[in-house]
Amino acid sequence: MDDDRRPPSPEPSERSVSPDTPRSAAGQAGLAGVYQLMAQVLQQQQMMQLAAMPSADSCYERFRRLNPPTFEGGSDPMAAETWIREIEKMFRALHFPDEVTVRLATSMLTGNAEYWWTAMETAYAVDRLTWRDFKGMFYNQYFPDSVHLAKQNEFLTLTQTDQMSVLEYANKFNELGRFCPQFMEDERSKVNRFEQGLRLRLT
């Protein structure tokens, strides 16, 4: 009589892994080690970046060694503009980050200018001010737009007088040119404006 028994199904191999089988403990441990290493590398990079940033105290010491000028206010707008230029020149030389510049500059304010800044500190969130913000506030108080426009007009109408040498004219041209950067930054416009003011045109 035929044996109608079916052969037994093959047993699954010990090496075969179902797609639904979770990772082995060894694999999970290895992955955890990779994550931990990545976290350590990121932490080290952050610490190196923080160490590279100068502290506020070290910035202040370096700044004071350059003997920065003080500003006490007053009614001379050109003195205010000169003070800002001198302070900015020191900031560029020392490569200071923007977040310390306002604090350093305002430490040089004395007299009426210090009183003005104290009032600004009361009225505004000055801890978040950028240098551009401070400069705008400072100019509104001590170097208004009317003065800036007057200096622009002085540059645009500058001519060499009979008593003025070419060198003196050039010095005055460069002095006033900072109020009209649109001319000074374009070489052709700069040369054309310079020649227009000469007593005898260059040929």
C-alpha beads as a LAMMPS data file, in Angstrom:
LAMMPS data file: protein, C-alpha beads

203 atoms
202 bonds

1 atom types
1 bond types

-500.0 500.0 xlo xhi
-500.0 500.0 ylo yhi
-500.0 500.0 zlo zhi

Masses

1 110.0

Atoms # bond

1 1 1 0.000 0.000 0.000
2 1 1 1.309 3.435 -0.923
3 1 1 2.625 5.459 1.965
4 1 1 0.627 8.684 1.685
5 1 1 2.475 10.363 4.489
6 1 1 4.029 13.602 3.418
7 1 1 7.674 14.187 4.169
8 1 1 8.232 16.401 7.177
9 1 1 8.828 20.090 6.493
10 1 1 12.473 21.092 6.765
11 1 1 13.476 22.706 10.018
12 1 1 14.504 26.366 9.676
13 1 1 18.234 26.882 9.619
14 1 1 19.779 28.368 12.732
15 1 1 21.486 30.947 10.510
16 1 1 18.350 32.147 8.743
17 1 1 17.003 35.387 10.207
18 1 1 13.457 36.601 9.764
19 1 1 13.074 40.250 8.637
20 1 1 11.123 40.860 11.796
21 1 1 13.900 39.591 14.028
22 1 1 15.310 42.460 16.197
23 1 1 18.962 43.395 16.048
24 1 1 21.222 41.323 18.157
25 1 1 22.498 42.690 21.449
26 1 1 25.966 42.989 19.962
27 1 1 24.667 45.049 17.027
28 1 1 22.746 47.380 19.308
29 1 1 25.782 47.861 21.493
30 1 1 27.904 48.720 18.459
31 1 1 25.387 51.272 17.236
32 1 1 25.199 52.834 20.682
33 1 1 28.970 53.145 20.658
34 1 1 28.866 55.001 17.337
35 1 1 26.262 57.445 18.679
36 1 1 28.328 58.022 21.796
37 1 1 31.446 58.709 19.732
38 1 1 29.561 61.185 17.529
39 1 1 28.265 62.988 20.621
40 1 1 31.788 63.225 22.039
41 1 1 33.161 64.652 18.780
42 1 1 30.369 67.250 18.633
43 1 1 30.976 68.235 22.244
44 1 1 34.710 68.631 21.604
45 1 1 34.031 70.845 18.573
46 1 1 31.718 73.069 20.616
47 1 1 34.304 73.357 23.386
48 1 1 37.001 74.297 20.871
49 1 1 34.756 76.992 19.372
50 1 1 34.020 78.432 22.812
51 1 1 37.706 78.399 23.705
52 1 1 38.566 80.254 20.493
53 1 1 36.123 83.067 21.287
54 1 1 37.760 85.847 23.319
55 1 1 36.146 86.582 26.658
56 1 1 34.676 89.991 27.383
57 1 1 37.420 90.649 29.933
58 1 1 40.247 89.850 27.513
59 1 1 38.627 92.033 24.828
60 1 1 38.397 94.915 27.284
61 1 1 42.061 94.589 28.261
62 1 1 43.231 94.510 24.641
63 1 1 40.981 97.444 23.804
64 1 1 42.263 99.589 26.668
65 1 1 45.888 98.912 25.727
66 1 1 45.243 100.849 22.493
67 1 1 44.325 103.911 24.586
68 1 1 40.901 104.494 22.982
69 1 1 39.577 108.070 22.986
70 1 1 36.761 109.151 25.257
71 1 1 33.715 111.107 24.153
72 1 1 31.913 113.513 26.441
73 1 1 29.211 114.814 24.116
74 1 1 29.115 118.464 23.193
75 1 1 27.782 120.316 20.191
76 1 1 30.499 119.541 17.620
77 1 1 29.102 116.852 15.288
78 1 1 32.460 116.298 13.624
79 1 1 33.995 115.372 16.980
80 1 1 31.313 112.700 17.333
81 1 1 31.918 111.358 13.826
82 1 1 35.670 111.308 14.424
83 1 1 35.217 109.402 17.684
84 1 1 33.162 106.710 15.954
85 1 1 35.779 106.338 13.199
86 1 1 38.605 105.984 15.727
87 1 1 36.709 103.388 17.746
88 1 1 35.810 101.400 14.617
89 1 1 39.435 101.463 13.503
90 1 1 40.433 99.802 16.778
91 1 1 37.688 97.203 16.461
92 1 1 38.911 96.271 12.977
93 1 1 42.503 96.007 14.162
94 1 1 41.554 93.694 17.025
95 1 1 38.949 91.636 15.101
96 1 1 36.374 91.962 17.855
97 1 1 33.037 90.127 17.544
98 1 1 30.008 92.360 17.209
99 1 1 28.538 91.303 20.550
100 1 1 31.275 93.063 22.565
101 1 1 31.679 96.265 20.546
102 1 1 28.790 98.220 22.074
103 1 1 29.921 97.450 25.618
104 1 1 33.490 98.485 24.856
105 1 1 32.552 101.697 23.072
106 1 1 30.083 102.851 25.718
107 1 1 32.725 102.380 28.405
108 1 1 34.502 105.347 26.774
109 1 1 31.533 107.709 27.125
110 1 1 31.914 110.434 29.740
111 1 1 30.080 113.572 30.818
112 1 1 26.896 114.373 28.923
113 1 1 27.425 111.423 26.583
114 1 1 27.468 109.054 29.550
115 1 1 24.229 110.591 30.859
116 1 1 22.673 110.122 27.424
117 1 1 23.676 106.467 27.309
118 1 1 22.343 105.849 30.815
119 1 1 18.963 107.154 29.628
120 1 1 19.137 104.859 26.582
121 1 1 19.883 101.861 28.799
122 1 1 16.742 102.622 30.774
123 1 1 14.552 102.971 27.684
124 1 1 15.872 100.169 25.446
125 1 1 17.039 96.557 25.671
126 1 1 20.633 97.577 25.026
127 1 1 22.036 94.121 25.793
128 1 1 20.809 92.982 22.368
129 1 1 21.995 96.028 20.427
130 1 1 24.330 95.453 17.499
131 1 1 27.059 97.926 16.643
132 1 1 24.966 99.149 13.713
133 1 1 22.046 99.801 16.076
134 1 1 24.239 101.723 18.505
135 1 1 25.856 103.746 15.741
136 1 1 22.432 104.776 14.444
137 1 1 21.314 105.885 17.918
138 1 1 24.589 107.725 18.494
139 1 1 24.411 109.560 15.172
140 1 1 20.794 110.550 15.778
141 1 1 21.964 112.262 18.943
142 1 1 25.362 113.697 17.966
143 1 1 25.705 113.551 14.163
144 1 1 22.233 114.160 12.681
145 1 1 21.235 113.684 9.046
146 1 1 21.259 117.434 8.446
147 1 1 24.993 117.553 9.157
148 1 1 25.644 114.505 7.002
149 1 1 23.760 116.064 4.084
150 1 1 25.693 119.306 4.514
151 1 1 28.975 117.387 4.294
152 1 1 27.780 115.575 1.194
153 1 1 26.931 118.884 -0.442
154 1 1 30.333 120.262 0.560
155 1 1 31.993 117.344 -1.212
156 1 1 29.846 117.690 -4.332
157 1 1 30.628 121.412 -4.638
158 1 1 34.297 121.270 -3.612
159 1 1 36.640 123.201 -5.915
160 1 1 40.290 124.133 -5.738
161 1 1 40.660 127.784 -4.782
162 1 1 43.494 130.096 -5.820
163 1 1 45.043 129.727 -2.367
164 1 1 44.784 125.922 -2.393
165 1 1 47.502 123.665 -3.772
166 1 1 46.627 120.458 -5.579
167 1 1 47.771 118.473 -2.533
168 1 1 45.578 120.520 -0.205
169 1 1 42.660 120.052 -2.575
170 1 1 43.282 116.287 -2.696
171 1 1 43.415 116.083 1.099
172 1 1 40.134 117.943 1.420
173 1 1 38.632 115.767 -1.310
174 1 1 39.534 112.579 0.563
175 1 1 38.384 114.024 3.879
176 1 1 34.918 114.845 2.561
177 1 1 34.716 111.807 0.300
178 1 1 33.799 109.503 3.180
179 1 1 30.385 111.176 3.237
180 1 1 29.782 110.185 -0.405
181 1 1 30.905 106.549 -0.658
182 1 1 28.981 106.123 -3.912
183 1 1 31.635 108.313 -5.568
184 1 1 34.672 107.020 -3.713
185 1 1 33.938 103.328 -4.261
186 1 1 33.673 103.698 -8.038
187 1 1 37.046 104.671 -9.511
188 1 1 35.664 106.394 -12.602
189 1 1 33.178 108.473 -10.606
190 1 1 35.902 109.361 -8.122
191 1 1 38.322 110.552 -10.813
192 1 1 35.627 112.516 -12.641
193 1 1 34.549 114.296 -9.480
194 1 1 38.169 115.070 -8.561
195 1 1 38.896 116.561 -11.977
196 1 1 35.732 118.652 -11.914
197 1 1 36.961 120.492 -8.850
198 1 1 40.464 121.250 -10.112
199 1 1 41.261 124.834 -10.975
200 1 1 43.043 123.608 -14.119
201 1 1 41.634 120.425 -15.604
202 1 1 44.038 117.533 -16.098
203 1 1 44.702 116.673 -19.739

Bonds

1 1 1 2
2 1 2 3
3 1 3 4
4 1 4 5
5 1 5 6
6 1 6 7
7 1 7 8
8 1 8 9
9 1 9 10
10 1 10 11
11 1 11 12
12 1 12 13
13 1 13 14
14 1 14 15
15 1 15 16
16 1 16 17
17 1 17 18
18 1 18 19
19 1 19 20
20 1 20 21
21 1 21 22
22 1 22 23
23 1 23 24
24 1 24 25
25 1 25 26
26 1 26 27
27 1 27 28
28 1 28 29
29 1 29 30
30 1 30 31
31 1 31 32
32 1 32 33
33 1 33 34
34 1 34 35
35 1 35 36
36 1 36 37
37 1 37 38
38 1 38 39
39 1 39 40
40 1 40 41
41 1 41 42
42 1 42 43
43 1 43 44
44 1 44 45
45 1 45 46
46 1 46 47
47 1 47 48
48 1 48 49
49 1 49 50
50 1 50 51
51 1 51 52
52 1 52 53
53 1 53 54
54 1 54 55
55 1 55 56
56 1 56 57
57 1 57 58
58 1 58 59
59 1 59 60
60 1 60 61
61 1 61 62
62 1 62 63
63 1 63 64
64 1 64 65
65 1 65 66
66 1 66 67
67 1 67 68
68 1 68 69
69 1 69 70
70 1 70 71
71 1 71 72
72 1 72 73
73 1 73 74
74 1 74 75
75 1 75 76
76 1 76 77
77 1 77 78
78 1 78 79
79 1 79 80
80 1 80 81
81 1 81 82
82 1 82 83
83 1 83 84
84 1 84 85
85 1 85 86
86 1 86 87
87 1 87 88
88 1 88 89
89 1 89 90
90 1 90 91
91 1 91 92
92 1 92 93
93 1 93 94
94 1 94 95
95 1 95 96
96 1 96 97
97 1 97 98
98 1 98 99
99 1 99 100
100 1 100 101
101 1 101 102
102 1 102 103
103 1 103 104
104 1 104 105
105 1 105 106
106 1 106 107
107 1 107 108
108 1 108 109
109 1 109 110
110 1 110 111
111 1 111 112
112 1 112 113
113 1 113 114
114 1 114 115
115 1 115 116
116 1 116 117
117 1 117 118
118 1 118 119
119 1 119 120
120 1 120 121
121 1 121 122
122 1 122 123
123 1 123 124
124 1 124 125
125 1 125 126
126 1 126 127
127 1 127 128
128 1 128 129
129 1 129 130
130 1 130 131
131 1 131 132
132 1 132 133
133 1 133 134
134 1 134 135
135 1 135 136
136 1 136 137
137 1 137 138
138 1 138 139
139 1 139 140
140 1 140 141
141 1 141 142
142 1 142 143
143 1 143 144
144 1 144 145
145 1 145 146
146 1 146 147
147 1 147 148
148 1 148 149
149 1 149 150
150 1 150 151
151 1 151 152
152 1 152 153
153 1 153 154
154 1 154 155
155 1 155 156
156 1 156 157
157 1 157 158
158 1 158 159
159 1 159 160
160 1 160 161
161 1 161 162
162 1 162 163
163 1 163 164
164 1 164 165
165 1 165 166
166 1 166 167
167 1 167 168
168 1 168 169
169 1 169 170
170 1 170 171
171 1 171 172
172 1 172 173
173 1 173 174
174 1 174 175
175 1 175 176
176 1 176 177
177 1 177 178
178 1 178 179
179 1 179 180
180 1 180 181
181 1 181 182
182 1 182 183
183 1 183 184
184 1 184 185
185 1 185 186
186 1 186 187
187 1 187 188
188 1 188 189
189 1 189 190
190 1 190 191
191 1 191 192
192 1 192 193
193 1 193 194
194 1 194 195
195 1 195 196
196 1 196 197
197 1 197 198
198 1 198 199
199 1 199 200
200 1 200 201
201 1 201 202
202 1 202 203
